[in-house]
Amino acid sequence: MDEPFEAPPPRKPTSWKTILPAVLVVLLGCLCILVAGVLMYLGTRGIGPLAALADSPVFTSSPSVVGEWDLYYDWNCTGTYYGPATIVFQPDGSYYAYEDGGEGYGTWTVSAKRLDFIYSAYPNAHYTGTTSSTHAEGTMSTDDGSRGCWYADKR
């Protein structure tokens, strides 16, 4: 004897108790991404809680230092600056400098707002500091142990 056919019970429609949490999770995720994007954007402009991003090499373009600058220097950082020496930063990463008949040359790099340049002749004075497109300042040192302070203004 054949048993009578029984149809499976009808499927319950998807409950709002399942859909609502999924929608809320997606909306909260989108909101978090939006808030993070706005904070990052403001941070790269030097505003808000992520303002430190403004100095990050990832988010900040390097200022152009190419051109002629007046360099003032103070060995031992006594507060008495000498100069100006003229320093000319070339687009190829080289530079030359001259003051009162003396001259020198070397290489330079800039990353974000950090400027580094070094004379090619011993004792290889190495200048490091921060820069904008018109002003730079920092410290200097040589291979023989001398140290000092410097600043420069673009002409």
C-alpha positions as CSV (number, residue, x, y, z in Angstrom):
1,M,0.0,0.0,0.0
2,D,1.1,3.4,-0.9
3,E,1.4,5.9,1.9
4,P,-0.3,9.2,1.2
5,F,2.0,12.0,0.0
6,E,2.7,14.7,2.5
7,A,3.8,18.0,1.3
8,P,6.7,19.7,3.2
9,P,5.6,22.4,5.5
10,P,5.6,25.8,3.8
11,R,8.7,28.0,4.3
12,K,8.4,30.8,6.6
13,P,9.0,34.2,5.0
14,T,12.3,35.8,6.0
15,S,11.7,37.6,9.2
16,W,12.5,41.3,9.7
17,K,14.5,40.1,12.8
18,T,17.1,38.7,10.3
19,I,17.1,41.5,7.7
20,L,17.2,44.5,10.1
21,P,20.5,43.6,11.8
22,A,22.2,42.9,8.4
23,V,21.1,46.3,7.1
24,L,22.2,48.0,10.3
25,V,25.7,46.4,10.1
26,V,26.1,47.5,6.4
27,L,24.9,51.1,7.2
28,L,27.2,51.4,10.2
29,G,30.2,50.1,8.2
30,C,29.5,52.7,5.5
31,L,29.2,55.4,8.1
32,C,32.5,54.4,9.7
33,I,34.3,54.5,6.3
34,L,32.8,57.9,5.6
35,V,33.8,59.4,8.9
36,A,37.4,57.9,8.6
37,G,37.6,59.4,5.1
38,V,36.5,62.9,6.3
39,L,39.0,62.8,9.2
40,M,41.8,61.7,7.0
41,Y,41.0,64.5,4.5
42,L,41.0,67.1,7.2
43,G,44.1,65.6,8.7
44,T,46.1,66.0,5.4
45,R,45.1,69.7,5.5
46,G,46.4,70.1,9.1
47,I,43.0,70.3,10.7
48,G,41.3,68.0,13.3
49,P,42.5,65.0,15.3
50,L,44.6,63.5,12.5
51,A,46.5,66.8,11.8
52,A,49.8,64.9,12.1
53,L,49.0,63.5,8.7
54,A,49.8,66.9,7.2
55,D,53.5,66.2,7.9
56,S,53.4,62.7,6.6
57,P,55.4,62.0,3.4
58,V,52.6,59.8,2.2
59,F,50.1,62.7,2.2
60,T,52.2,65.8,1.6
61,S,53.9,66.8,-1.5
62,S,57.5,68.0,-1.2
63,P,58.1,71.7,-1.4
64,S,60.2,72.8,-4.3
65,V,63.6,73.9,-3.2
66,V,65.0,74.3,-6.7
67,G,66.6,77.7,-7.1
68,E,68.8,80.2,-5.3
69,W,68.8,80.5,-1.5
70,D,70.7,82.7,1.0
71,L,72.2,80.3,3.6
72,Y,73.2,81.5,7.1
73,Y,75.2,79.2,9.4
74,D,76.4,79.2,13.0
75,W,78.9,76.6,14.0
76,N,78.3,75.6,17.7
77,C,74.8,77.3,17.6
78,T,76.1,80.3,19.5
79,G,73.4,82.7,18.1
80,T,75.9,84.4,15.8
81,Y,75.1,83.5,12.2
82,Y,77.6,84.0,9.3
83,G,76.7,84.5,5.7
84,P,74.9,84.7,3.5
85,A,76.4,82.0,1.4
86,T,74.5,81.5,-1.9
87,I,73.4,78.0,-2.5
88,V,71.8,77.0,-5.8
89,F,69.7,73.8,-5.7
90,Q,69.5,72.2,-9.2
91,P,66.6,70.1,-10.3
92,D,68.8,67.0,-10.8
93,G,69.5,66.7,-7.0
94,S,72.9,68.5,-7.1
95,Y,73.8,71.9,-5.8
96,Y,76.6,74.4,-5.6
97,A,77.3,77.1,-3.1
98,Y,79.6,80.0,-2.9
99,E,80.6,82.7,-0.5
100,D,83.4,85.3,-0.6
101,G,85.3,83.5,-3.4
102,G,85.0,80.0,-1.9
103,E,82.8,77.5,-3.4
104,G,81.6,73.9,-3.0
105,Y,79.1,71.5,-4.3
106,G,77.2,68.4,-3.3
107,T,73.8,66.6,-3.5
108,W,70.5,67.3,-1.9
109,T,67.2,65.4,-1.3
110,V,63.8,66.6,0.0
111,S,61.1,64.3,1.3
112,A,57.9,65.9,2.5
113,K,59.2,68.9,4.5
114,R,62.6,67.4,5.3
115,L,65.6,68.8,3.4
116,D,69.0,67.1,3.4
117,F,72.1,68.3,1.6
118,I,75.8,67.3,2.0
119,Y,79.0,68.9,0.7
120,S,81.0,66.5,-1.4
121,A,84.4,67.6,0.0
122,Y,85.8,66.6,3.3
123,P,84.7,67.2,6.1
124,N,81.4,66.6,4.3
125,A,79.2,69.1,6.1
126,H,75.7,67.5,6.3
127,Y,72.8,69.8,6.6
128,T,69.4,68.5,7.7
129,G,66.2,70.4,8.5
130,T,62.7,71.3,7.6
131,T,61.6,73.4,4.7
132,S,58.8,75.2,3.1
133,S,59.0,76.5,-0.4
134,T,60.7,79.7,0.8
135,H,62.4,79.0,4.2
136,A,64.5,76.2,5.6
137,E,66.2,75.6,8.9
138,G,68.0,72.9,10.8
139,T,71.3,71.5,12.1
140,M,74.5,70.6,10.5
141,S,77.4,68.3,11.3
142,T,80.7,67.2,9.7
143,D,82.7,64.0,9.6
144,D,85.2,65.5,12.0
145,G,82.6,66.1,14.7
146,S,81.7,69.8,14.2
147,R,78.1,70.7,14.8
148,G,76.0,73.8,14.2
149,C,72.7,75.5,13.2
150,W,71.6,77.0,9.9
151,Y,68.7,78.6,8.1
152,A,68.1,79.7,4.5
153,D,65.7,81.9,2.7
154,K,64.8,81.5,-1.0
155,R,65.5,84.4,-3.2
